[in-house]
């Protein structure tokens, strides 16, 4: 149905027809376009979770800035953490185009009504974790986020173009740390293997629950918010990353991992979804620490926001 075909003068009916037409034509939904309330709520939830994850994600890496093994490594890690802050800024700005303020989004995060990626509730125990986080966590993120450069909501899609370029660099930088570690001493290679052992399964869980158990995937696909499902993205990540682990001379911690000639994909073992949901619900190793740090930073920075508002007035 086109806008002119709408038989009702109800503005919502005309708006729905226009919205459906945009999606059918592969065009972007823009802030001033009519959109269903559930589409708006879904976009706010997804963009906000993404923004919160970028900001919270600075913590496990910022933890290693003062302990990086060289000035070069320190400067690279500082630049990466700054990138993550910038990503949060782009994404909060995109969310604001949907009629929600940054203050509201942060209040919902602090009160537990919004979430961030569960991956950031695991501790970074060694320098090689900076390599594993870049290689695996940012690698999983870029696998998921490339499709978001073509998502149906315009401001989100445009923000993702720059974010994906930087995340791609972060992934390569993490792989370079791992490559350096495996070519170092036996102890350094063992550290790299230990990091892979601890981060592999949480990285696979980053894509979300299996499609059959996913609450939002079907509708998000229909609206063009997501272009691939959780399981499709997870498979793509495994197929990409296993050969990289082999190149590094590291062993993926999955005894069920094997190549299937018929499907052209790797088969892999079962993810511990009980652990995933426990972390999502707040029982991960660092949940309380992460949110407490975030709330303190927000409260400590209140005077800056107040000064900015006073200056604007």
KOLFI-197533 format. One record per residue (C-alpha): x negated, y, z negated; residue in three letters. Coordinates in steps of 0.02 Angstrom, whole numbers, padded with zeros to 5 digits, always signed. Example, Ala and Ser with C-alpha at 12.3 -4.5 7.8 and 13.67 -1.06 7.14 Angstrom:
<atoms>
-00615-00225-00390ala -00684-00053-00357ser 
</atoms>
This chain:
<atoms>
+00000+00000+00000unk -00062+00174+00041unk -00021+00333-00053unk +00106+00384+00079unk +00190+00214+00068unk +00233+00241-00116unk +00421+00234-00130unk +00428+00313-00303unk +00396+00494-00347unk +00326+00435-00514unk +00150+00510-00523unk +00084+00349-00600unk +00150+00248-00452unk +00066+00366-00329unk -00092+00362-00434unk -00092+00172-00441unk -00073+00164-00252unk -00218+00285-00229unk -00324+00188-00356unk -00289+00023-00267unk -00332+00103-00101unk -00500+00165-00166unk -00546-00008-00229unk -00489-00094-00069unk -00595+00025+00034unk -00748+00002-00077unk -00749+00186-00125unk -00789+00254-00297unk -00665+00304-00431unk -00712+00479-00489unk -00673+00566-00655unk -00528+00669-00586unk -00447+00521-00499unk -00297+00437-00577unk -00344+00271-00656unk -00251+00141-00761unk -00271+00165-00948unk -00346-00009-00964unk -00475+00030-00829unk -00524+00188-00923unk -00536+00094-01088unk -00639-00045-01007unk -00759+00080-00931unk -00779+00173-01096unk -00812+00009-01187unk -00939-00053-01059unk -01033+00111-01034unk -01035+00146-01220unk -01104-00027-01260unk -01236-00001-01127unk -01282+00171-01197unk -01288+00107-01376unk -01400-00037-01321unk -01525+00081-01240unk -01536+00184-01399unk -01542+00038-01522unk -01664-00050-01405unk -01795+00082-01444unk -01813+00012-01620unk -01893-00159-01591unk -02017-00080-01468unk -02047+00080-01565unk -02099-00034-01707unk -02258-00074-01608unk -02311+00099-01548unk -02429+00129-01694unk -02498-00049-01681unk -02526-00062-01493unk -02698-00137-01458unk -02767+00010-01359unk -02734+00192-01318unk -02678+00140-01144unk -02553+00015-01214unk -02491+00144-01339unk -02460+00276-01206unk -02369+00151-01092unk -02258+00091-01235unk -02218+00270-01287unk -02168+00310-01108unk -02056+00156-01103unk -01968+00201-01266unk -01941+00377-01198unk -01865+00300-01041unk -01740+00205-01149unk -01689+00366-01235unk -01661+00444-01065unk -01555+00297-01010unk -01445+00322-01163unk -01426+00505-01116unk -01372+00465-00937unk -01247+00337-00999unk -01170+00441-01138unk -01149+00579-01008unk -01062+00457-00891unk -00947+00400-01032unk -00902+00581-01072unk -00827+00599-00897unk -00693+00476-00956unk -00633+00596-01091unk -00727+00532-01243unk -00859+00634-01335unk -01032+00576-01383unk -00990+00607-01566unk -00839+00491-01551unk -00944+00355-01470unk -01076+00363-01605unk -00945+00361-01742unk -00869+00204-01667unk -01040+00123-01660unk -01083+00168-01839unk -00915+00105-01903unk -00930-00060-01810unk -00789-00027-01686unk -00911-00031-01540unk -01058-00148-01509unk -01230-00148-01431unk -01319-00294-01351unk -01351-00434-01476unk -01527-00458-01406unk -01590-00310-01507unk -01548-00395-01671unk -01700-00509-01658unk -01868-00455-01732unk -02025-00417-01632unk -02156-00514-01730unk -02313-00494-01624unk -02387-00386-01486unk -02346-00521-01359unk -02163-00490-01399unk -02184-00324-01308unk -02227-00426-01156unk -02084-00549-01181unk -01957-00409-01210unk -02011-00320-01052unk -02021-00477-00947unk -01868-00570-01011unk -01752-00443-01091unk -01779-00306-00963unk -01782-00441-00829unk -01610-00500-00885unk -01552-00320-00893unk -01609-00280-00717unk -01526-00439-00652unk -01362-00378-00725unk -01384-00194-00686unk -01428-00200-00502unk -01247-00244-00464unk -01192-00095-00570unk -01268+00025-00444unk -01117-00028-00338unk -00989-00031-00478unk -00822+00053-00443unk -00839+00200-00563unk -00943+00335-00478unk -01035+00418-00625unk -01087+00248-00694unk -01147+00186-00524unk -01252+00342-00494unk -01330+00336-00668unk -01379+00156-00638unk -01484+00196-00485unk -01617+00287-00586unk -01600+00169-00734unk -01630+00016-00623unk -01787+00092-00549unk -01859+00119-00722unk -01802-00049-00791unk -01885-00135-00644unk -02048-00051-00692unk -02023-00104-00874unk -01999-00285-00819unk -02160-00283-00718unk -02253-00200-00861unk -02194-00336-00981unk -02249-00471-00860unk -02420-00388-00849unk -02438-00396-01039unk -02397-00581-01034unk -02521-00609-00892unk -02657-00523-00992unk -02616-00628-01145unk -02620-00796-01054unk -02788-00751-00976unk -02860-00705-01146unk -02911-00817-01289unk -02824-00979-01335unk -02745-00888-01482unk -02677-00752-01367unk -02602-00881-01248unk -02522-00968-01397unk -02447-00801-01449unk -02374-00780-01274unk -02299-00955-01280unk -02225-00920-01452unk -02144-00761-01388unk -02069-00854-01240unk -02004-00988-01358unk -01913-00859-01466unk -01845-00745-01330unk -01793-00868-01193unk -01625-00921-01262unk -01570-00748-01326unk -01613-00681-01152unk -01499-00809-01071unk -01360-00765-01193unk -01376-00581-01144unk -01265-00611-00993unk -01119-00647-01107unk -01014-00803-01140unk -00975-00932-01004unk -00851-00872-00875unk -00716-00987-00944unk -00731-00902-01114unk -00758-00723-01056unk -00619-00604-01105unk -00656-00466-00980unk -00741-00545-00829unk -00588-00585-00721unk -00512-00412-00736unk -00680-00325-00717unk -00711-00420-00555unk -00537-00372-00491unk -00571-00188-00529unk -00743-00192-00448unk -00828-00151-00613unk -00927-00313-00603unk -00973-00391-00437unk -01039-00555-00507unk -00988-00662-00655unk -01087-00697-00814unk -01132-00872-00757unk -01183-00816-00583unk -01300-00684-00655unk -01371-00805-00783unk -01411-00930-00645unk -01493-00795-00541unk -01603-00747-00689unk -01657-00926-00724unk -01698-00957-00540unk -01803-00798-00536unk -01892-00818-00704unk -01940-01002-00712unk -02067-00987-00568unk -02141-00835-00656unk -02165-00937-00815unk -02250-01072-00712unk -02366-00942-00636unk -02411-00885-00812unk -02447-01064-00862unk -02313-01058-00997unk -02180-01188-01037unk -01997-01138-01039unk -01928-01206-01205unk -01792-01311-01124unk -01815-01500-01107unk -01662-01507-00993unk -01734-01384-00867unk -01753-01458-00693unk -01741-01408-00510unk -01592-01474-00413unk -01633-01496-00228unk -01450-01515-00181unk -01390-01352-00259unk -01551-01255-00234unk -01545-01198-00415unk -01621-01242-00583unk -01514-01340-00704unk -01539-01287-00885unk -01485-01341-01058unk -01341-01283-01167unk -01352-01113-01251unk -01317-01107-01438unk -01160-01000-01430unk -01132-01018-01618unk -01293-00921-01645unk -01242-00793-01514unk -01073-00759-01594unk -01149-00752-01768unk -01267-00615-01710unk -01126-00523-01619unk -01024-00526-01779unk -01166-00449-01880unk -01261-00597-01950unk -01419-00586-01845unk -01594-00563-01919unk -01594-00373-01896unk -01413-00316-01877unk -01403-00218-02038unk -01577-00145-02017unk -01542-00085-01840unk -01377+00001-01879unk -01441+00077-02042unk -01589+00152-01947unk -01471+00220-01814unk -01353+00299-01942unk -01497+00380-02035unk -01567+00453-01874unk -01394+00521-01831unk -01374+00600-02002unk -01551+00671-02003unk -01518+00752-01835unk -01355+00834-01884unk -01437+01005-01905unk -01497+01001-01724unk -01321+00968-01659unk -01249+01102-01772unk -01379+01228-01714unk -01343+01185-01532unk -01156+01212-01557unk -01186+01376-01647unk -01298+01436-01506unk -01169+01387-01376unk -01033+01482-01469unk 
</atoms>
